[in-house]
Amino acid sequence: MTETYFEIAANVHSEFTEQKSKFLGFAHRVQSEEEIKAIIADLRAMHPNANHVCYAYRLGKHYELYRFSDDGEPGGTAGRPIFGQIEAFKVTNVLVAVVRYFGGIKLGTGGLVANYQKSARLTLDAAQVIEHKILQSLQFVYDYDVTSDIQQLLHVSKAVVEATDYAERCVCTVSLEPSQIDDFKHKLIQIKNTQLLSP
């Protein structure tokens, strides 16, 4: 079975008003917590009169890192519902932030949960979600006289060539689906003048 993960294709936003409270939703493609901190700081700077900038994010191909913040809203009414939509859409490497302008009418905890969830859902609904295969890298070296054999193996295996260093011998780094690694290694060592470097 192929391992995959999902990301949004581009940054998107949404906006709606509920009982005079304005909810602005933003979804950003991200790769690090430093990048997330900078985006949150930018949103605060762009919306100095907003009452709250609540957010949630998830990072990693294996969905390994996540956080959420209520930013002063009652505990569990903002960040967690936003994160729930990230889970529902099965996306990673994403920050979803909701900027709220209070309109003077209290929404109650149930209303806050529903509206932060709605904002995150509308925002992610606006995004195209793309699927990526999780690949594993492999590096090997070969002599130039077997280049055609190597190219044939790369083509048949559908390996993605990440880098090629043309020195005294050719050093090639490829990415493959984990399920293909053993078969690729077996076929590679059948070609003369080749050597695995990693892993």
Secondary structure, 3 states (H helix, E strand, C coil): CCCEEEEECCCEEEEEEECCEEEEEEEEECCCHHHHHHHHHHHHHHCCCCCEEEEEEEECCCCCEEEEECCCCCCCCCHHHHHHHHHHHCECCEEEEEEEECCCCCCHHHHHHHHHHHHHHHHHHCCCEEEEECCEEEEEEECHHHHHHHHHHHHHHCCEEEEEEECCCEEEEEEECHHHHHHHHHHHHCCCCEEEEEC
